[in-house]
Amino acid sequence: MNGHKKSLPSFCTSNFDVIKAIIHYAKAKNFPILIESTSSQVNQFGGYTNNKPHQFKNKIFKICSELNFPKKMIMLGADHLGPFPWLQYKGHIAWKNSINLLKSCIKSNYKKIHIDTCYNLKDQKKLSKKDIIEKSLELFQIAKKKNIFFVFGTETPFPGSISNLRENFTKVETLKKEINIYLEYFKTINYKSRFAYVIEPRMSFSHFKISKPKILLLKKHVDFSKKNFFFFEAHSTDYQSQSVLRKLVLNNFKFLKVGPELTFFFLKAILAMEKIEKNFSKDKKSKITKVLLLNMKKYPFYWQKYYKGSKSYIHKLLLQSKLDRVRYYWDKKEVSKSIFLLKKNINKLKINLILSELKNDKSKLNIFKKSKITNFEFVVLIFLKKTLEKYYKACFF
């Protein structure tokens, strides 16, 4: 990449319908892709998606083959690699699992690894920032390969958590102190590859509110990072405007991570297709909204500590919150069956009818006319296009 094209959107999702839409878009534009899975989504035990790293990779590469997208244009990353999925276990077990996941990701040819050790383990003392760094370097020593881009940090927001709302801001003095520990260690092993660091710029999103980062407070952080040849990584960038994302790129943020925004608009696409299905399909209906809500209420683990209030307000949040806890339910057996039926019904309808109902013009098909794209895939792409376009434009593509 040349000039300002030094940054990349980091699509943090394990939803293969969303991933397929990203690949369709990138193929049409001839853009590279970075897809990252969290340690909870994909790990050596399968995660909540029932995918191990090599399975996740193989499924993505299969889509690439089907769509004739060059595999060399796609990079896989591990997000929040560390003990997070195993905090309920004793420390030595959580740590052993972290090491084995790292080895599994390396074996599966992941090219970017975010090491995240910012968690107090069950039977261990509260971690200091020095402890977090030492633990990060312990994992790094196992994987110090020059063809892997590493990301570190002591103030990483919890993956997919409402704790992203915290009002933390990384002080430049803290940043310098922490980075110098890494730089001193890298000297001892003659490691000269660039890396990125996660900092808190007070950027967040909640159910219906977006908080912009404090860009003007980052000048000293940026100067220090450029002087010492490292980048920043932005977490929780979901729902930010293109202009805000562009400012992050101009302030040395190499990766812009987005996850819930992708699946939030995927949900919108599903709900829109259900309306079309209800009105025009003569076959058995998917009843996807009903199935989703039944599963979310039957298995409340993924949303109950994030959604508070009256029953009516919680009901509203289930399908409307920008936190999008729905993303944890697409792999549930009943939901998968319902989605399969929705796909079948939508793909039988005429595309002009679908576009008319969505108030979209057929000319929007032109960019994808050479692609093998179904009605269902095209509707998902319609709903994700603005987000994908926004992130790539912010990175000067």
PAVEXVEX-376530 format. One record per residue (C-alpha): x, y, z; residue number from 0; residue in three letters. Coordinates in pm, 1 decimal, decimal comma, always signed. Example, Ala and Ser with C-alpha at 12.3 -4.5 7.8 and 13.67 -1.06 7.14 Angstrom:
<rs>
       c1       c2       c3 fidren rolo
  +1230,0   -450,0   +780,0      0  ALA
  +1367,0   -106,0   +714,0      1  SER
</rs>
This chain:
<rs>
       c1       c2       c3 fidren rolo
     +0,0     +0,0     +0,0      0  MET
   +128,2   +346,2    -91,5      1  ASN
    +98,5   +692,8    +57,4      2  GLY
   -174,1   +718,5   +319,9      3  HIS
   -285,4   +362,3   +250,0      4  LYS
    -99,9   +238,0   +553,3      5  LYS
   -412,0   +160,0   +754,0      6  SER
   -673,8   -112,5   +725,3      7  LEU
  -1026,1   -171,8   +848,1      8  PRO
  -1021,3   -470,7  +1080,6      9  SER
  -1346,9   -661,6  +1040,6     10  PHE
  -1393,6   -841,8  +1371,9     11  CYS
  -1663,1  -1094,0  +1299,3     12  THR
  -1716,8  -1468,3  +1278,8     13  SER
  -2047,9  -1435,8  +1093,0     14  ASN
  -1988,9  -1606,5   +757,2     15  PHE
  -2279,2  -1427,0   +586,8     16  ASP
  -2116,5  -1097,2   +684,7     17  VAL
  -1773,4  -1224,9   +578,7     18  ILE
  -1912,4  -1326,8   +239,9     19  LYS
  -2054,1   -975,1   +192,6     20  ALA
  -1714,2   -825,4   +279,3     21  ILE
  -1545,7  -1050,6    +22,7     22  ILE
  -1804,8   -961,2   -244,8     23  HIS
  -1739,7   -591,3   -178,8     24  TYR
  -1360,1   -620,1   -166,5     25  ALA
  -1354,0   -825,1   -486,5     26  LYS
  -1556,3   -563,0   -673,4     27  ALA
  -1320,6   -289,5   -548,1     28  LYS
   -997,0   -493,4   -556,8     29  ASN
   -932,0   -416,0   -188,4     30  PHE
   -739,0   -628,6    +64,3     31  PRO
   -926,9   -771,9   +363,4     32  ILE
   -836,0   -814,7   +729,7     33  LEU
  -1075,5  -1038,9   +924,3     34  ILE
  -1024,0  -1101,5  +1294,4     35  GLU
  -1190,7  -1348,2  +1528,1     36  SER
  -1193,8  -1301,5  +1904,2     37  THR
  -1066,4  -1569,0  +2139,9     38  SER
  -1426,5  -1626,5  +2252,7     39  SER
  -1562,6  -1670,3  +1899,3     40  GLN
  -1290,2  -1900,5  +1767,4     41  VAL
  -1046,2  -2103,2  +1975,2     42  ASN
   -896,0  -2452,4  +2005,3     43  GLN
  -1218,7  -2573,9  +2168,3     44  PHE
  -1442,2  -2418,2  +1902,2     45  GLY
  -1556,5  -2105,2  +2086,9     46  GLY
  -1920,6  -2003,7  +2077,2     47  TYR
  -1922,8  -2044,8  +1695,8     48  THR
  -1795,0  -2406,9  +1703,2     49  ASN
  -1495,2  -2309,7  +1490,4     50  ASN
  -1132,0  -2383,9  +1565,9     51  LYS
   -874,4  -2150,3  +1403,4     52  PRO
   -798,0  -2387,2  +1114,2     53  HIS
  -1172,2  -2442,0  +1054,0     54  GLN
  -1236,2  -2067,5  +1056,5     55  PHE
   -954,1  -2016,1   +805,9     56  LYS
  -1067,8  -2302,3   +582,3     57  ASN
  -1426,9  -2176,6   +569,2     58  LYS
  -1312,4  -1827,4   +472,7     59  ILE
  -1075,1  -1962,5   +208,0     60  PHE
  -1356,7  -2178,1    +72,3     61  LYS
  -1567,9  -1863,5    +24,5     62  ILE
  -1267,8  -1700,5   -146,4     63  CYS
  -1246,4  -1994,8   -387,4     64  SER
  -1620,3  -1986,4   -457,0     65  GLU
  -1609,8  -1613,5   -532,1     66  LEU
  -1273,6  -1625,8   -711,5     67  ASN
  -1117,3  -1384,3   -462,5     68  PHE
   -735,4  -1415,3   -431,8     69  PRO
   -640,4  -1572,0    -97,6     70  LYS
   -325,2  -1359,5    -93,3     71  LYS
   -553,6  -1053,5    -55,8     72  MET
   -698,4  -1173,1   +274,1     73  ILE
   -527,4  -1162,4   +612,9     74  MET
   -655,3  -1335,1   +926,6     75  LEU
   -608,1  -1199,3  +1275,3     76  GLY
   -664,1  -1312,1  +1634,2     77  ALA
   -836,5  -1050,0  +1849,2     78  ASP
   -802,6  -1045,3  +2230,5     79  HIS
   -578,0  -1351,0  +2229,8     80  LEU
   -521,9  -1438,8  +2593,7     81  GLY
   -709,6  -1580,0  +2892,9     82  PRO
  -1041,3  -1396,2  +2844,4     83  PHE
  -1257,7  -1700,2  +2747,6     84  PRO
  -1131,9  -1895,8  +3049,8     85  TRP
  -1156,4  -1647,9  +3337,3     86  LEU
  -1379,8  -1890,5  +3527,4     87  GLN
  -1092,4  -2140,6  +3551,0     88  TYR
   -784,9  -2135,8  +3771,6     89  LYS
   -501,6  -1919,6  +3645,9     90  GLY
   -267,7  -2194,2  +3529,2     91  HIS
   -545,9  -2351,9  +3320,4     92  ILE
   -646,3  -2018,4  +3162,7     93  ALA
   -283,3  -1946,6  +3084,6     94  TRP
   -219,2  -2290,8  +2933,7     95  LYS
   -526,9  -2243,5  +2714,2     96  ASN
   -397,2  -1901,5  +2605,3     97  SER
    -64,7  -2052,1  +2497,7     98  ILE
   -232,7  -2336,0  +2308,2     99  ASN
   -465,7  -2092,7  +2129,1    100  LEU
   -168,0  -1883,1  +2023,5    101  LEU
     +8,0  -2190,0  +1885,4    102  LYS
   -310,6  -2292,7  +1704,3    103  SER
   -342,1  -1948,7  +1540,7    104  CYS
    +22,3  -1955,1  +1430,7    105  ILE
    -23,1  -2302,9  +1284,3    106  LYS
   -330,9  -2175,4  +1097,7    107  SER
   -119,7  -1896,1   +944,1    108  ASN
   -279,1  -1599,2  +1120,4    109  TYR
    -82,4  -1287,8  +1020,4    110  LYS
   -192,2  -1045,9  +1292,2    111  LYS
   -218,8  -1120,1  +1663,5    112  ILE
   -355,0   -891,7  +1932,6    113  HIS
   -217,2  -1013,9  +2265,6    114  ILE
   -454,7   -920,6  +2547,2    115  ASP
   -359,7  -1014,7  +2904,7    116  THR
   -556,2   -739,3  +3082,2    117  CYS
   -756,8   -972,7  +3305,2    118  TYR
   -734,6  -1079,2  +3666,9    119  ASN
   -737,0  -1457,0  +3678,0    120  LEU
   -952,7  -1644,7  +3928,2    121  LYS
   -692,8  -1750,6  +4184,2    122  ASP
   -425,9  -1486,0  +4124,7    123  GLN
   -353,0  -1140,8  +4261,7    124  LYS
   -480,5   -825,7  +4093,2    125  LYS
   -259,5   -750,7  +3794,8    126  LEU
    -54,1   -433,1  +3777,8    127  SER
    +26,1   -282,4  +3438,3    128  LYS
   +376,8   -421,7  +3473,1    129  LYS
   +226,3   -769,2  +3525,4    130  ASP
    +11,8   -726,9  +3213,0    131  ILE
   +315,1   -632,3  +3004,1    132  ILE
   +521,6   -922,6  +3140,6    133  GLU
   +238,8  -1164,7  +3057,8    134  LYS
   +210,3  -1015,6  +2708,0    135  SER
   +580,5  -1058,7  +2646,3    136  LEU
   +560,5  -1414,9  +2776,7    137  GLU
   +309,0  -1494,0  +2502,3    138  LEU
   +504,8  -1290,6  +2247,9    139  PHE
   +818,6  -1498,6  +2312,1    140  GLN
   +631,1  -1808,1  +2193,6    141  ILE
   +536,6  -1645,4  +1864,0    142  ALA
   +802,9  -1386,4  +1781,1    143  LYS
   +788,5  -1436,1  +1406,4    144  LYS
   +873,1  -1154,0  +1169,1    145  LYS
   +579,5  -1231,7   +940,7    146  ASN
   +323,1  -1170,0  +1219,3    147  ILE
   +209,6   -818,6  +1308,6    148  PHE
   +166,7   -790,4  +1687,1    149  PHE
    -57,5   -562,1  +1889,3    150  VAL
    -20,3   -497,5  +2263,7    151  PHE
   -178,5   -276,7  +2530,2    152  GLY
   -278,1   -252,6  +2896,5    153  THR
   -603,3    -58,4  +2850,3    154  GLU
   -781,7   -280,7  +2602,3    155  THR
  -1163,3   -262,2  +2626,3    156  PRO
  -1335,2   -593,2  +2703,0    157  PHE
  -1438,3   -767,9  +2379,9    158  PRO
  -1796,4   -681,6  +2286,9    159  GLY
  -1863,2   -536,4  +2629,4    160  SER
  -2056,7   -238,6  +2759,9    161  ILE
  -1740,1   -157,2  +2954,7    162  SER
  -1638,6    +22,5  +2633,8    163  ASN
  -1838,8   +309,6  +2780,6    164  LEU
  -1569,9   +385,1  +3036,7    165  ARG
  -1431,2   +737,0  +3030,6    166  GLU
  -1064,9   +633,0  +3038,1    167  ASN
   -807,2   +823,8  +2841,0    168  PHE
   -453,6   +692,7  +2807,3    169  THR
   -208,5   +948,1  +2948,2    170  LYS
    +97,4  +1011,1  +2732,9    171  VAL
   +325,5   +956,0  +3035,9    172  GLU
   +169,7   +611,1  +3084,9    173  THR
   +210,5   +530,7  +2716,4    174  LEU
   +579,6   +626,5  +2716,1    175  LYS
   +652,8   +423,4  +3028,4    176  LYS
   +484,9   +112,4  +2888,4    177  GLU
   +626,1   +136,0  +2536,4    178  ILE
   +978,6   +179,8  +2668,7    179  ASN
   +950,5   -155,7  +2846,5    180  ILE
   +864,4   -320,0  +2513,8    181  TYR
  +1136,8   -134,6  +2325,4    182  LEU
  +1403,2   -231,8  +2578,6    183  GLU
  +1298,6   -594,1  +2556,2    184  TYR
  +1292,7   -589,1  +2174,3    185  PHE
  +1653,1   -461,9  +2178,0    186  LYS
  +1766,8   -762,6  +2378,2    187  THR
  +1632,6  -1003,0  +2113,9    188  ILE
  +1711,8   -780,0  +1813,5    189  ASN
  +1344,2   -763,4  +1717,0    190  TYR
  +1294,4   -477,0  +1471,3    191  LYS
   +944,8   -537,7  +1332,7    192  SER
   +684,1   -269,2  +1381,4    193  ARG
   +391,4   -324,2  +1614,8    194  PHE
    +75,7   -145,8  +1727,9    195  ALA
    -51,9    -44,0  +2069,9    196  TYR
   -408,1    -13,2  +2197,9    197  VAL
   -483,4   +318,1  +2367,1    198  ILE
   -806,3   +463,5  +2505,0    199  GLU
   -907,5   +785,3  +2323,2    200  PRO
  -1250,9   +800,8  +2497,3    201  ARG
  -1429,6   +648,4  +2202,3    202  MET
  -1736,8   +435,6  +2274,0    203  SER
  -2091,1   +339,6  +2183,2    204  PHE
  -2390,3   +237,3  +2390,1    205  SER
  -2744,7   +124,7  +2307,7    206  HIS
  -2834,7   +440,7  +2115,3    207  PHE
  -2543,5   +680,0  +2174,2    208  LYS
  -2204,4   +727,0  +2007,4    209  ILE
  -1912,5   +903,5  +2181,7    210  SER
  -1641,5  +1048,3  +1957,8    211  LYS
  -1270,5  +1008,5  +2039,4    212  PRO
  -1079,3  +1307,1  +2178,9    213  LYS
   -853,5  +1346,3  +1874,4    214  ILE
   -712,5  +1686,4  +1978,5    215  LEU
   -568,1  +1533,4  +2296,8    216  LEU
   -359,7  +1280,1  +2102,6    217  LEU
    -85,4  +1501,1  +1954,2    218  LYS
   +186,7  +1402,3  +2202,7    219  LYS
    +85,1  +1036,2  +2175,2    220  HIS
   +116,5  +1050,5  +1797,0    221  VAL
   +452,1  +1230,3  +1803,3    222  ASP
   +591,3   +969,6  +2042,7    223  PHE
   +461,6   +679,0  +1835,0    224  SER
   +610,1   +811,5  +1511,6    225  LYS
   +943,1   +882,0  +1675,9    226  LYS
   +958,6   +525,7  +1806,6    227  ASN
   +821,9   +355,2  +1493,9    228  PHE
   +504,0   +198,4  +1626,1    229  PHE
   +134,6   +246,9  +1546,0    230  PHE
   -193,3   +254,3  +1734,7    231  PHE
   -490,9    +22,5  +1706,9    232  GLU
   -842,4   +160,8  +1752,1    233  ALA
  -1100,4    -55,0  +1928,9    234  HIS
  -1474,3    +20,0  +1950,6    235  SER
  -1477,7   +237,8  +1638,5    236  THR
  -1827,1   +109,8  +1549,5    237  ASP
  -2081,4   +370,0  +1428,3    238  TYR
  -1825,0   +652,0  +1407,2    239  GLN
  -1848,2   +880,5  +1103,2    240  SER
  -1608,4   +854,2   +811,0    241  GLN
  -1451,5  +1188,7   +905,2    242  SER
  -1377,5  +1066,5  +1260,2    243  VAL
  -1230,5   +741,0  +1128,0    244  LEU
  -1015,6   +938,1   +881,1    245  ARG
   -882,8  +1151,5  +1168,1    246  LYS
   -780,9   +834,8  +1352,1    247  LEU
   -590,7   +715,6  +1044,6    248  VAL
   -417,1  +1053,3  +1015,3    249  LEU
   -317,1  +1019,8  +1381,3    250  ASN
   -121,9   +698,4  +1325,6    251  ASN
   -396,3   +441,5  +1392,3    252  PHE
   -303,9   +151,9  +1166,4    253  LYS
   -611,1    -65,9  +1235,1    254  PHE
   -972,7    +43,3  +1277,3    255  LEU
  -1162,9   -238,0  +1446,3    256  LYS
  -1531,9   -279,9  +1375,6    257  VAL
  -1758,1   -567,1  +1480,6    258  GLY
  -2103,7   -500,4  +1629,9    259  PRO
  -2181,5   -241,6  +1359,0    260  GLU
  -2143,2   -511,6  +1093,1    261  LEU
  -2376,4   -759,2  +1261,3    262  THR
  -2617,7   -480,2  +1363,3    263  PHE
  -2678,3   -400,0   +996,2    264  PHE
  -2681,5   -769,4   +910,7    265  PHE
  -2972,6   -799,7  +1155,8    266  LEU
  -3144,5   -505,0   +981,3    267  LYS
  -3104,8   -689,2   +649,7    268  ALA
  -3257,7  -1005,1   +798,1    269  ILE
  -3557,4   -818,4   +939,5    270  LEU
  -3612,6   -639,1   +607,5    271  ALA
  -3605,3   -969,1   +420,1    272  MET
  -3849,2  -1124,0   +666,0    273  GLU
  -4103,2   -853,2   +578,4    274  LYS
  -4058,4   -924,3   +207,6    275  ILE
  -4085,1  -1297,5   +272,5    276  GLU
  -4405,4  -1248,9   +470,5    277  LYS
  -4566,2  -1042,7   +193,5    278  ASN
  -4453,0  -1228,7   -117,4    279  PHE
  -4331,9  -1582,0    -44,6    280  SER
  -4589,9  -1859,4    -82,7    281  LYS
  -4374,1  -2117,9    +97,1    282  ASP
  -4336,8  -2196,6   +465,4    283  LYS
  -4218,0  -1882,6   +644,0    284  LYS
  -3894,2  -1855,1   +843,2    285  SER
  -4048,7  -1656,2  +1135,0    286  LYS
  -3694,8  -1541,7  +1211,4    287  ILE
  -3791,8  -1261,6  +1453,7    288  THR
  -3996,5  -1500,7  +1665,0    289  LYS
  -3722,1  -1764,9  +1659,5    290  VAL
  -3453,0  -1511,8  +1754,1    291  LEU
  -3649,3  -1370,9  +2046,6    292  LEU
  -3737,9  -1717,6  +2174,7    293  LEU
  -3369,7  -1815,4  +2171,0    294  ASN
  -3254,6  -1491,3  +2332,4    295  MET
  -3503,2  -1535,7  +2614,6    296  LYS
  -3425,9  -1906,4  +2648,7    297  LYS
  -3049,4  -1839,8  +2662,3    298  TYR
  -3015,3  -1491,1  +2820,4    299  PRO
  -2647,4  -1532,5  +2915,8    300  PHE
  -2517,1  -1313,9  +2631,4    301  TYR
  -2735,5  -1008,8  +2699,2    302  TRP
  -2883,5  -1012,7  +3049,2    303  GLN
  -2601,0   -822,8  +3223,5    304  LYS
  -2594,5   -560,5  +2946,6    305  TYR
  -2965,9   -488,3  +2904,9    306  TYR
  -3138,3   -337,1  +3210,0    307  LYS
  -3476,6   -170,3  +3264,2    308  GLY
  -3843,1   -250,4  +3226,1    309  SER
  -3961,8   -555,4  +3031,8    310  LYS
  -4075,4   -336,3  +2742,5    311  SER
  -3739,5   -153,2  +2730,4    312  TYR
  -3542,0   -478,2  +2739,8    313  ILE
  -3764,8   -616,2  +2463,2    314  HIS
  -3677,3   -308,5  +2257,2    315  LYS
  -3305,0   -349,4  +2324,9    316  LEU
  -3298,9   -714,3  +2218,0    317  LEU
  -3333,1   -627,3  +1848,2    318  LEU
  -3246,5   -256,7  +1845,7    319  GLN
  -2946,0   -194,4  +2072,1    320  SER
  -2628,0    -92,7  +1892,4    321  LYS
  -2440,3   -328,4  +2123,8    322  LEU
  -2600,1   -600,8  +1908,3    323  ASP
  -2595,6   -896,4  +2143,7    324  ARG
  -2799,5  -1077,3  +1874,6    325  VAL
  -2468,2  -1171,5  +1710,5    326  ARG
  -2421,8  -1448,0  +1968,2    327  TYR
  -2735,2  -1629,8  +1851,4    328  TYR
  -2694,5  -1678,9  +1475,8    329  TRP
  -2524,2  -2015,8  +1530,3    330  ASP
  -2800,2  -2153,4  +1753,0    331  LYS
  -2958,9  -2458,6  +1589,3    332  LYS
  -3313,8  -2319,9  +1567,0    333  GLU
  -3190,3  -1981,4  +1439,5    334  VAL
  -2969,6  -2144,9  +1174,7    335  SER
  -3267,0  -2344,5  +1047,8    336  LYS
  -3476,9  -2030,8  +1029,3    337  SER
  -3205,8  -1841,1   +839,4    338  ILE
  -3173,5  -2132,6   +595,3    339  PHE
  -3547,3  -2112,1   +524,1    340  LEU
  -3533,4  -1733,0   +484,4    341  LEU
  -3248,8  -1766,1   +234,0    342  LYS
  -3442,8  -2026,9    +37,5    343  LYS
  -3755,6  -1809,7    +20,5    344  ASN
  -3576,5  -1484,6    -65,7    345  ILE
  -3365,0  -1649,1   -334,9    346  ASN
  -3682,4  -1770,6   -510,4    347  LYS
  -3820,9  -1418,0   -552,8    348  LEU
  -3742,5  -1182,5   -839,0    349  LYS
  -3463,0   -938,8   -759,4    350  ILE
  -3656,7   -643,5   -904,5    351  ASN
  -3937,0   -708,4   -654,8    352  LEU
  -3689,9   -720,3   -366,1    353  ILE
  -3516,0   -401,3   -476,4    354  LEU
  -3848,8   -227,4   -517,5    355  SER
  -3950,8   -321,2   -163,0    356  GLU
  -3615,4   -200,6    -31,6    357  LEU
  -3647,5   +116,3   -242,3    358  LYS
  -3319,3    +36,4   -418,3    359  ASN
  -3227,9    +83,6   -782,7    360  ASP
  -3128,9   -205,9  -1007,5    361  LYS
  -2823,6     -6,8  -1119,8    362  SER
  -2668,4    -87,4   -782,5    363  LYS
  -2631,1   -441,1   -909,7    364  LEU
  -2388,4   -335,6  -1181,8    365  ASN
  -2073,4   -345,4   -971,6    366  ILE
  -2152,6   -703,9   -874,7    367  PHE
  -2288,5   -828,4  -1208,1    368  LYS
  -1983,1  -1050,9  -1261,1    369  LYS
  -2011,1  -1202,3   -913,5    370  SER
  -2189,6  -1519,8   -813,5    371  LYS
  -2431,5  -1347,0   -580,9    372  ILE
  -2769,2  -1465,1   -455,7    373  THR
  -3065,2  -1241,9   -366,9    374  ASN
  -2999,3  -1300,4     +3,3    375  PHE
  -2630,7  -1210,0    -28,7    376  GLU
  -2712,5   -901,6   -229,2    377  PHE
  -2957,1   -769,8    +30,6    378  VAL
  -2698,5   -822,6   +306,4    379  VAL
  -2449,9   -631,9    +91,9    380  LEU
  -2695,9   -345,7    +42,9    381  ILE
  -2723,6   -304,7   +420,5    382  PHE
  -2347,5   -338,3   +484,0    383  LEU
  -2223,0   -133,6   +189,1    384  LYS
  -2223,4   +205,7   +365,3    385  LYS
  -2022,5    +69,6   +657,0    386  THR
  -1767,5   -107,8   +433,8    387  LEU
  -1734,5   +197,6   +210,9    388  GLU
  -1691,5   +425,9   +511,4    389  LYS
  -1408,1   +224,5   +662,3    390  TYR
  -1215,8   +176,1   +339,0    391  TYR
  -1249,1   +544,7   +244,3    392  LYS
  -1127,7   +643,4   +590,6    393  ALA
   -816,0   +435,8   +518,8    394  CYS
   -765,5   +616,8   +184,2    395  PHE
   -878,6   +333,4    -42,3    396  PHE
</rs>
